[in-house]
Amino acid sequence: MTVAGLIFSNIHDANIPEMTRRRTIASIPYGCRYRLVDFPLSNMVNSDITNVGIITHYNYQSLMDHIGNGKDWDLARRSGGIKLLPPFVAAYENAGANKLYENRLEALMGAVNFVNRCGADYIVLSDCDAIINIDLGAVVEDHVKSGAYMTIVTKKLLDESYHFSQPVAVLKIGEDNRITDLEDRCPEAGNVTVSTNIMVISRTDLQIVLQEAAARGLKSFHKDVIAKNLKKKVIRAYPFDGWYSPISSLEEYFESSMRLLDADVRRDLFGNADRQIYTKIRNSSPTKYAEGAEVKNSLLADGCVIEGTVENCILFRNVHIGKGTVVKNCILLQDTYVGSNVQLNCVITDKNVVIKDDRMLSGHQTMPFFIGKGEMV
């Protein structure tokens, strides 16, 4: 039995426009040194899925720079490995030349050559906007054993801290984990089961789906493929009970990142020796703490220079915090420079931001203050 993977790199770019103006959602930095694409890629590699296609759309230069030839994920291979798939839809006659896909189903049509030629028995589909560390091998094994048409990894949400700003697939589960209903909506906090957008389907069934979609002009994978087959075919849920964090807005990105300051969350996400999260390796100097610097409950990457106070923050590589500066509840991306006597609270800076001396900036946990890439304040 062989398995291939398909990752959607741009499918939800519009959800975080502040951070996807110059990059895909897949290449949004996360957790000091990672990108969002590292999580689905690592999940696949840890499950011996070594033939992976990443469907692109636009603004994917940073994604190409990050992935390179895939060696950091052990995917630099002659057979299989990692492939960036172009975004053009050419799977049906009326697509038109150089037509970019507009939805998940059209994205899959653009990847039809990968599906046809990968030679795998099963395909694992995954988005990039959900932080999850999962054993996909167990998911595939459960799918094969059940004989289901499709298996969808689901998460039951009981914690009121989950807030969805965009519609998601809310599912109803019947006997033997069979999905009986699907509705795209923003769930209220409480007892709901949602799709993580990780799905397993046989390659032949996916080929048939794409052929029918091309012939009939189908548009929605959820409505035209999943929902319409719920009564005709067995579509099962695979309940996931580990830590899961969806990211569908800047506020959710901030909230998800802040949760990493909880040791239990880090242990769940990064603590499994058999399912490590891999990323592009960069060699840089250790972080320097000047005399008088104070750091509390924060995550700091390599190469930082800390002269002031940092509390409840996530700092990426080469961030500079000036003397007399107090930074609290902030996410500062790579090469951010913060001058002296600055006060920051609930601020997100993109890469290469400069904040001059004596500035005072504050957002709120429900509405963080965002500074775009390369800007000077």
N, C-alpha and C positions, 0 to 999 in steps of 0.2 A: 504494500500500500504506500503510495507516494502522495505528498501534500505540497501544494504551492500556496503562496500568499499574495494578496492584492491589498495595497494600502492607498486610501484616498487622501491626498495631501492638501487639497484646496476646497474640499466639499463644503466647509462651513466658514470660509474666510470672512464672509459678510458679518458674522457674529461678533468679531473683534476688529472692527475697521481701524481702530487706533494703532494696532500692532501688525496689521497685515497690509499696510499701504505699500511696503517695500519687500514683503516676504510672504510665504505661504503660512497657513496656520500650523503646518507640520514643522516649520523651522522656528517657531516662537520659542525663545529661551525659557527654561524652567528649572528651578531648584539649583541655582548656582552654576551648574556646568552642563546641563542637559538641554535638549530640544524635545518638543512634544513627539516628534517622529521616533525618538529613541525608545519609547515605551512599546508601541506595536512592533517595531523591528526586533527589539530584545525578546519580546514574548514569542515571536516566531522562531528566532534563532535558538532560544532555550528549549524549544519544542522540536528541534531538528527540522524546521522548515527553512531550507536553504535556497529555495528558488522563489524570489520575492520581486514583484513588480510594484512600483510606486507611480500612481497615476497623477500626472501634473496638470496644471492649468495655465497659470501665469505667475510672474514674480518668483520663479523658482530657482534663481541664481544662487541665493543663500542656501537653499536646500542641496543643490549640486555641490557647493563648496563644502558643506557639512558632511555629506555622505561620501564624496570622493569615489573611490573604487570599492568601497564597502569593507576594507580590511579591518577596520576597528570593530566590526560585527562578525568577523570571520566569513565575509561574503565575497571576497575577492577570489572567485573561482572560475575555472574554464567551463565547467558544466553547472548551469544554474546561476547562483549568485544573485546580485541585485541589479535591477534594470529600471531606469527612469523612463516611463512611457509617455510619449507625446500626447497632447491634449485634444487632438483633432478627431472628429467623428467621421469615420469613413465606412461605417458598418452597413450603411443602407444607401440606396441609390439617390434619394432626394436630400441627402444631408448637405450637399453643396461643398464646394472646395473650401478647405481651411475653416470649417465650422467648429467653434469651440463648444464643448458640452455645457449644458445648462442644469443638469440634474444627475443624480446618482446612476440612473439607468443609462443615460447617454454617456456618462463617464465609463461605464463598463463596456458599452459598444465600442468606444475608442480603444479599449484594451482587448478587443476580440482576438487579435493576432496572438497576444500573449496567452490568452486562455486556450486557443486552439493548439498552440505549439509547445506549451509547457509540459505536456505529457503526464500531468499529475492525475491521480484518481479523484482527489478532492481539492477544493479551493477554500481558503479561509479569507474572508473579507473583513477589513478593519478600518475604522476611522482613526484620526490622530488627536481628536479633541477630548479624549477621556483618559485620565491617569489611572492605570490599572496594571497590576502585575499578576498574570494569570497563566496557568499551565494549559496551553492550547492543545497539547498532546492528549490530555484527559478529555477535552471538549470533543476533539475529533474521534477519539475512541468511543465516547458515549454516543456520538452521532452514528457511527458505523454500526455499533451494537444494536441501536434502536431501530435501524432501517428507515429513519425519518427522511422526508424530502429535504428538510432544512432544519438546522439547529441554530437558535439565537441565544447568545449569552445574555442573561438578564440580571438585574439587581433590584432587590426589594428595599425600598427606602422607607425607613421609619424615623429617621432623624430630621427634626425640623430645620436643621441648618442647611439642608439642601434647598437651593432656590434656582428654579429654571426660568430664564428670561426668554428662551426660545422654545417652540414646540418640540417635543420628543415623542417617541413611540411608546405609549402607555399600553401595557398588555394585560389581558386576563388569562389566567392559567387554570386549566381544568385537570382532569385525572391524568396520571402518568406524564405530568409536565407538558401536556399538549396545550398549545396556545389556541384560545377560542375566540379572541377578539383583539383588534389592534386599533388604536385611535391616536392620531397626532394632535397633541395639545400640551399646554404648559400645566403640569400637575401641581396641585396644591401640596403643601407640606403634609406628611402623614403616610399612611400605608398605601403605597403604590408600587407597582412593578414596572420598570422601564427597560427598554432595550439599550444595551451598551454599544450597539451597532457593530458587534463582532458576530459574524455569521459563518456557518459551515454549510457547503452545498457540494454535491458531486460535480465534477467538471462537465459531464454530459448533460446534467440537468441545467447547469448554468448556460451551456451552449444553446440549449433549446429555448431558455428564457430570452436570450439575446436575439435569436432568430425570430421568435414571436414578436418581440418588441420592435424589431426592425420592420417586420411585415405589417404590423397593426398600428404602428406609430405610438406605442405606449410611452408614458412619460415618468410615472412615479414607481419607484421600486417598492415602496411600502404599500401603496394602494393597488397598483396594477399587478404586482407579483405576489406579495405576501398576503395581503388582506383577501384578495380574490381566490386564494388557494387554501384558506384556513379550513373550509369545509370539505374540500376535494382531496386534500393531501395532508399528511401528518407533518406539522411544523411544531417542533418541540422547543421548550425553554431549557437552558442549562443554567440553573441558579448559581450565582457567584456570591460568596459570603465574605470575601476579603475587602480591603479598602478600595474605594472607587470614588473618583472625583471628576464629574463632567465639567467642561469649560465652554460656556457658550456666550460669555460676555466678559468685558474687562473686570467687572466686579467679581465674577466667579473666578477669574484668573487670580485676582488678588486674594480672594478667600481661600482658594485651593493652595496657593503658595504659602500663605500664613499657617496653614495646617501642618506644613512640613516642620514647623518649630516644635511640634508635639513628638516626643521620642517614640511613642507607640505607633504613630503614623509612619515615621521613618523606618521603624523596625518592620512594619508590615510591607512597606513598599520596597525597601532596599535590603532588608535583613536576611533574605533567603539566599543561602550560598549556591543553591542549585538554579536560581532564577535571578541572576544579576541583571542590572540595567546597564547596558553598554552605551558609550558615546565616543565622539571623536576625542582622541587624546592630544592634549597640548602640554608642552613642557614649559613651565614658567616658574619664577622664583616664589618662595614661600611668602605668605602675608607678613608684613612688617607692622609691629605694634610699637608706636613711639611712647616715650615716657609721658605718663599722664593719660594715656588712652584707656578707655573703659568700654568693654563689650559684654552685653548680657543677652542670653537666650537668642542667639543669632546664628545664621549660617553664612560663612564667608568662603569664597573661592580663593585660589592662588593669586599671588601678585598684588594684593590690596595693600594700601598704606593707610593705617588708622592712627590719626592724631587726636581725634575727639571722642565723642560718646556715641555708641551704637547699641540700640536696644530693640529687640523683637524685629530684626531686619534680615533680609536676604540680599547679600552682596555678591555680584558676579565677578569675574576676573578683572584685575587691574583697576578697581574702584579706589578713588582717593577721598578720604574724609579729613578735612582740614582741622587745624587747631581751634579749640573752642566751639566746634560744631556739635550739635546734638541731633541725631537722626533716629527717629522712632517709627516703628510699624511701616517700614518702607521696603520697596524692591528696586534696587539700583542695578541696571544691566551693565554689561561690559564697558570698561573705559569711561565710566561716569566720573567726572571730577567735581567734587563739592569743596568750595573754598572755606575760609575761616569764618567763625562766628555766624554760622548758618543754622537755622532751625527748620527741620523737615519732619512732617508727620503725615502718614498715609499717602506717600508720594510714590509713583512708579516712573522711573526714567528709562527711556530706551537707550540704545548704545550711543556712546560718544557725546553725551550731554554734559554741558558745563554750567554749573550753578555758582555764580560769583559770590564774593564775600558779603556778609551782612544781609543775606536774603532770609525771608521767613515765608515758607510755603506749607499749606496744610490742606489736606482733603479729609475724607471720612471713610470708615471701613465700608460703608455702603456706596460711596462715590469717591474713589481714590483720585488724586490729582495726577494727571498724566502729562509727561513732557516727551515730545516726539524725538526721533533719532536726529542727532547732530545739532539740536537746538541749544541756544545759550540764554540763560535767564539772569 
